[in-house]
Amino acid sequence: MESPKLYAPRRGKTSPMRRARRRLRTLRLLVPASTSNVGPGFDALGIALDLRLSVTWTPAARTRLQRRGALAESSLPARGDPLLRGLRRAAALARARLPAGDIIVDAPFPPGRGLGASGAAIAAGLLLGNRLTGNRLSRQALLDAAIRLEGHPENAVAAFLGGAHWSAPGTDGRWIHQPVPLHRDLRFLLVIPPYPLSTERARKALPATVPFQRAAAQARRGPILLEGLRTLDRDRIRAGLQDDLHVAARLGLLPGAAQLLDDATRAGALGATVSGAGSALLVLTRSRDLPRLEARLWPRVQRVWGGDGGVLAARPGKPLSGSAGGTPAAGARRGR
């Protein structure tokens, strides 16, 4: 008797998402921290740092988030975590379901210090979500989504593009991100206080309106600062960092910060200001002067904030990296 023939069922084309899921093992991402505002660049100027948030995803029966390193101090419920917000937004934009997995997020910088932790986490979540759903979204679409989730562009742009950029809306409503040249010897000291400051609280401290003359003075300083960042001219950097909109209001929320800014200037820094919304302070210096300046600032930080304060050295950083990238969208705009 002839044996019955066995036929495999015909299969249609496998979707990109299914092909991507079959290949999933472990995904890793590195996303830069950032400093922003930098005096007159309020909600416009962002500079990526070489301090990086790392994310590792592995398949699992259900999704779990674990924070490590300096992020372990975060009391934010997992449901509201910016990384998970980015992850869910990517899935919604791709109209796809996310596979479950264990997510480990780690960073050498704590949240709530004005170092772009939220922006980096949102960028990581969007990029991870895009990879998990088959890379359906362009890099430009991911950047636009990050800006919408953050509510302002500078930290998201720093995460996606690296380096320094000044962002402003174009006449068509799309953002223009103008690269800002930085001198190759520019270095940063980040003075980290033992307490966080939420962006919401920092924004509530800002005045609803400012006098016209103060706004005009602020506009004059932007080009001066940018030239100082390009040349490391101390006079231009210090003049450019003067601020009439946000720094003074936020210093009132940061015990000891004003004294440390003055200490940094007296110790020979090119300039110093509040990093982002705070609570960290940004000190600008040359590479050759960094060790000496750090040694002079450290005892002052200990005197003001005790053993819980800290100082991190950094340089301008590169864009996010990993295996979860999309491709730039056609017609995406970037300043020349």
Helices and strands as residue ranges (DSSP letters): H 16-23, E 27-37, E 41-59, E 64-69, G 70-73, G 78-80, H 82-94, E 101-107, H 117-132, H 139-150, H 154-161, E 164-169, E 175-179, E 186-192, H 199-204, H 212-231, H 234-241, H 247-251, H 257-266, E 271-274, E 281-286, G 287-289, H 290-305, G 306-308, E 310-314, E 321-322
